[in-house]
Amino acid sequence: MSREEQGPLSLWDAVSVVIGIVVGVSLFKVPALVFGNVHGPFTGLAVWALGGALSVVGALCYAELAAAWPHSGGDYVYLSRAYGPGVGFLFSWAQLVAILTGSIGAMAYVFADYAVALFPWAQATWVAAGAVVAVTAWNLVGVSWGRRIQNALTLSKVVGLAAVVAVGVVAAASGARPAVRATQGGDVGFAMILVLYAYGGWQHAAMVASEVREPQRNVPRALLLGTGAVTAIYLLVNAAYLAALGWDGVRASAAPAADVLAASLGASAGRAMSALVMLSALGAIQGTIFTGARIYASAGRDHPAFAALARWHPRWGVPARSLCAQAIAALAWIGAVGTLRGRAVLDGALAALGLPALPWEHFGGGFDLLVAGTAPVFWLLFLAAGASLLVLRRREPGAQRPFRVPGYPLTPLLFCASCVFMLDASLRYAGTLSLAGLIPLALGVPLYLVTRRPAAPASRGPSDARADR
């Protein structure tokens, strides 16, 4: 068996990464908005099912790419091969300075907000920063330790959600449905935007492809099993919300899981809910930190600007410098949006560029700010990654493809269309806040031009991360 086939991550580990990242906090925050924008419970469940189906379509595209080029870095590999080293560099740069580090900061704020609900003396910004430092630290210990933590958090999350489903079934059987006034709604497109956001993150399994055992077989399986499992979880939990709270109740509930748990736990439901959301957020932070660091390490082998991040620790077997750089960037985002001084610095930088200050008052806190600000860049690059399948089919027709996406070219075109829809929606929603992600991306262009070196031959592609340890 070759070294590539002996990676430290099993199929279940890769599936755990998908579930751990995707099932974050949206399941506890957006159902009321989703159901509030459709005309009936079956339409609402259909929207959740459609979101899952589109995620599976995307997973099929990534399955072909990951099986053909099972290297560490995921999208970085595909974008570099399809469009050249400059686009791969900009992808890695955007992940480090905005997208992934902003997402880590957003999840850390959710963890912190619920921690403060349990411990009112805590300060959210410091708790969020502490979560990032702690998760990074245990990932520095080694892949095996990070893998065990990820699996434990994912299992705890699934068990907690199973309890929500069980309580919902019991509450529905007892007829305990609180009388809550319904809200008005009708924008199915907005409901779809929320659902597709809730499904985001499944592609991270491809970022650790070189560390998965038998990656050409197991990474496609992990993508498809992971997205399928997430779809089932979302449908079951939302059905439990409807069964326990009723149509009007779930539309008016700001915390449907807590309301469902209240059916059996009473006043303890709030604390149980906070603990469940904290576990879920921590699992998302863990998965994103674990996978994200592999991108910068891969880019470091091909780009001088990332060269310091390419080295893997010889004893721990992890990209230690990438993990630390990622943590520093995430902490910078936490400080920038979570403190008055940080916001003043951002506004001052924009003023120096002749741009207006960010509309802080229009967004609800650290989580909303980071998600809205980085979403347009995320969907732009996600679109480019989906289109890379079409490009590489034409450019490298002879490449070995152990898995081929069914329904080509309609399947990747459908995935790209969903990315265009989300890109347009995220730009309209964020407005000028999208500058928080677009400006750092643009700054990567002169950085690449100044530091670039001759590109490797197109047939090479970024090498297996383990070969450089």
N, C-alpha and C positions, 0 to 999 in steps of 0.2 A: 504493500500500500504506500502511495507517495505521501510526501510531507503535507501537500495541500489537502489530501483526504483525511489527515489526522488532526484537523482543527479542534480547538477546545470546546466549541459550541455544538450541541446536538440539535436535531430538528426541533425538539421541544423548547430548547433555549431560544432559538430564533423565533418560534411562534410566540413565546413569552415576551420577547422584545416588542413584537407587533401589538399584542394585546395591552401590554404595559404602557406603551406610548399612546395608542389611540384612545383607549378608555381612560381618559384623564378626568376632566371636570365638566365637560360639556353635558354629559348625561345628567348631571345634577343641576345645571344652570339653564339650558335652552328648551327643554320640553314644553314649558308653558308658552314660550314664544312661538314654537313650531306649531303646536296645536291651536294657538290663538290666531294663526294665520291660514287655517284651513277650515272647511265647512262641516267636517264630521270626523269622528274617530277613525273610520276606515281610511279616509283620505290621508289623515295624519300618519297612520301606520304605513300606508303606501309610500308616502314621502320618505320615511325612514328606510323602507325596503329599497326604494329607488336609489337612495344614497349609497346603500350597501352594494347594490348591483353595479353602480358606476365605480365604486372602489374596487370591486372584483375585476372590472374591465381594466382599470389602471394596473392592478396587480398582475394581470395577464401580460401586459406590455412589459412591466419590469421583470417578470419571470423570464421572458426571452432574453432581455438584456443581461440579467444577472447570470443566467446559465451560459451565455456566450462569452462573457467577460467576468468571471467570478473573482474579482479583485476587491480589495478593501477600498472604500471610498464611494461606491455606488454611483450616484448621479455624476460625480466628478469624472469618473472613468468614461461614461457614455458621452457626456458633453465634450470632453477633450477629444475623443475619437471622431465625433460627428462634426464638430465645428472648429476644432483647432485648440491649441493650448491656451489662447487668450480667454475663450469662453469658460474653459475649465478653471482657469485662475479666478475669473470673476465670480464663478459659482462658489468656490472655496472661500474667497474673500467675503462675499455676501453672507455666507453661513457664519463666519467667525465674527463679523462686526455687526450683524443685524439679525438674520433669520433665526438660526438655531440658538444663539446666545440670548436673543430677545425672547424666544419661546421658553428657554430655561428660566429666565427671569419672570416671565408671566406665570408659569407653573409654580415657581417659588412664592410668588405673591398669593396665589390661591392657597397654598399650604399655610402661609403665614396668616392669612385672614381667618382661616378656620382654627388655627392654633390660638389666635387671640380670642376667639369665641370661647375656647376652653379655658384659657389662662389670660384673663383681662389685663393683667399686669405686664404682659409681653408687648414689645414694640414691633409692628409688622415688618418694617424695613430690615431690622436686625435679624428677625427670625428668618425672613426670606434669604438674606445673605448667609446665615448660618446653615440653612438647608443646602445651598449650593456648595459651600465649603465641605460639609460633611459627606455629601454624596461623591464629590470629586475625590476626597480622601480615601474612601473605601474602594473606589475604582483604581486608585493608584496602587493598591495592595496587590492587584493581579486580576487577570481575566476570570479565574475560577471564583474568586470572592465576589466580583461584580455580578457574575452569572448567578450565583446562589442568592444574592440579595434581590436581583431582578425576579427570579422565579418565586421567591418567598412573597414579594410585594404583589406580584400578579396573582398568585394563588389566594392571598388574603383579600385582594380586591374582588376576585370572582366569587369567593365564599360570601363576602359581604353583600354583593349584588344578588346572589342566590337567596340570601335571607330577605332582601327587599321583595324579590319575586314571591317568595313563600308567604310573607306577611300580606302582600297584596292579594294573593289568592284567598287566604283565610278571611281577610277583611271583606272581600267581595262576597264570599260565601255567607258571611254573617249579615250582609246587607248594610254594613256601616259605611255610609257615604255622606260626608258632611255637606250640608246645604250651602254652597258657595255661589255667589253671583257670577255669571259668565261674563267674559270680556268679548269685545268685537274683533273681528279679523277678516282676512280674505286675500292676503298677498301670498299666494303659494310660492312665487319666485323667491320671496324673502325667506320663507320657511326652508326652501331648498338650499339657500346660501348657508343658513345655520346648520343644516344637517350635513352638508358636505364639509363644513369646517369641523364638525364633530368627528367625522371619519378620518381627518387628516393625520398622517404620521405612519401609515402602514409601510411606506417605501423604505423605512429605516432598516429593515432586514437586509436589504441589498448592500447597505453600507459596511456590513461586517461579513460579507460573503466569503472572504479569504480565510476567515476564522471558523467557518461552519464546516463540519465534517461532510465530505462528498458534496461540495457546494453546487455542482451542476444539477444535482438531483434534489437536494434538500432546500436550497434557497427558493426555488419556484414553489415547492411544497409549502414552505413556511409562509410565503406571501399569500398563497391562496387559502391555506388553512387559517392563517391569522385574520385575514379580511372576512372570511366566512364566519369564524367564531365571533368576531366583533359585531357583525350584522345580526347574528342570532342573539347575542347579549342585548343589543340595543332594542331589538323587537320585543324580546321577553320583558325587559324592564319597563319599556313604555306601555306594553300591554298591562303590566301590573299596576302602573300608575292609573291607567284608565279604569281597571277593574276595581281598585280600592277607592279612588277619589271621584269617579264618575267624570263625564265629559266636561261639565261646568267646573268641577273642582280642579282638574288638572290644568285647565286653561287659566285659572286664576291663581294657581299655586306658584309662589316664588321658589319654594324648596320642596318639590314633589316627593323626593325620597324621604325627607324628614316627616312629611305629612303621612306617608304610607307607614313608616315606622311608628308614628304616634298611635296608630291603630292598635298596636300591641304593647308598646313600651311607654306610652303616656309621656310624662314630662322628661323622661330620659331620652326621648327620641332625638332631641337637639344635640346632645352630647354624642350619641351613637352616630348621628349623621356627620358631625364634625370629624369624628375619628375616621369614618369611612372615606370622606372626601380627602382628608389628609393622606391616608394610605394611597388613594388613587393618584393624587397629585405627586406624591413622592415616587411612585412607580413610573410616572411620566417623566419626571426629572431624571431618574436613574437611567431609563432607556435612552433618553436624548443625549445625556452626557456620555454614556457608553458608546453610542454609535457616532455621535458628532465628531469626537476626537479623531476617529479614523479618517475623516475627510482631510483634515489639515495635515496629518502624517503622510497621506498619499500625495497631496499637493507638494509637500516639502521635498519629495524626491525629484520633482520636475521643475520647480520654480524657486529661484534663489530667495525671494521674499519670504517663503515658508520654510527655508532650509533648516532653520533651527528647530522646527517642529517635527522633522522627519524621523528622528531617532527614537527607537523603541528601547525601553529599559531592558538591559540584558538579563536581569534577574527576575523582574516582575512580569516581563512579557507584555507591557502596555505602552502606549504612546504617551509617556509621562509629561513631556513638554507640551504636547497638544492639549492634554487634559488641563494643565495649569493655565495655559493661555486662554482656553475656552472659559475657565472659571473666572479669570480676571475680567474678560469681556462681559460675561453675564453679570458680575458684580457691578461693573460700570453702568450697565443698563438699569439695574436695580436702584443704584444711587441716583441716576439721572432722572428717572421718572417718579421715584418715591420720596424725594426730598425737595424742599423749596430751593435749596442751593443748586441742586442738580438741574432742576427745571430752568433756573435762571441762567445757568451756563449754556444749556441748549438754545434757549431763546437768544442769548447774546451771540452765539455762533451764527445763528440764522440772520440776526440783524447785521452782522459783519458782512454777510453775503448779499445783503439787500433784500432778504426774504422776511415775510411776516412771522410773528411769533406763533407757536403751536396752539391750537384751540383746546387747552387743557380742560376747560370747564365743560366741554361737550362729551367727555369720556369719564367713566365711573371710577377709575383707579388704576393701579399699576398693571393689572391683568389686561383690562380693556385697552389701555394706551399701547402696550407692547404688541398685543395681537393686531390691533388696527394699523399701527405704524409699519409693521413688517409684512403684513399679509400681501400687499401688491407685489413686492419683490419675490415673495415665496411663490405665488401663482405664476408669475412671469417665467421664473426658472423651471417650475414644474411643467409648464407648457413646453419649454425648450427641451426638457428631458423626454417628454412624451413624443415630441416630433423627431427626436434623435433616432427612434426606432425606424421611422420611415427613411431617414437619411442613411442610416447604416445598412439597411436592406439594399439600397441602391449602390452605396459606396463599397461595401464589403460583402458582395453576394456569396462569396465562397467561404465565409467564416463559418466555423462549426457552431451550429445552433441546436443543442440537445433538446431544447424546448422551443416550439414555434407558436406564436400567438394565433389562436383560431380566428377565423373571420377576417384575416388581413385583406385589405387595408382598412376596412370599416371599423374594426375594434380600436386601433390607435387613433383614428380620426375622431371617433366618439369621445375617447379620453381627452384629446386635445380640445374638442369643443367644450367639454365641461370645464377645462382649465380657463378657456377664454371667457366663459360665463362668469367664473369666480374672479378672474382678474378685473373684469369690468365692474363687478359688484363691489369688490374690495376697494377699488379706486374711488368709486362714488361714495362709499361709506366713510373712508378715511379722510377724504378731502386733502387739505394741506398737511395733515398728520402723516400722510404717505411719504413726505419728505424725510421723515426719520429713518426710513429704510432706503429710499432712492438716492439720497445724497451720499451715504457711505458706499453704496454700490458704485456710483459715479466716480468716487475718489479712487476706486480700485483701478480705473483705466490708466491714469498717469503712473500709478505705482507699477503696474504691469509693464508699461512701455519703458520705464526707467530700469527695471530690474530683469527684464526678460533675457533669455538665452536661447540659442538655437533649439528648435523643437526636436524631439526624438522622432524616428521614423514612424509613420502612421501605423505600421503593422505591429509595433511594439506594445503601445498602451502602457498605462501605469502598471508596474509589476506588483506581484504578491507582496503584501506588507510584511509577511513573516520572513521573506528572503533578505530584508534589510535590517533585521534585528541584530 
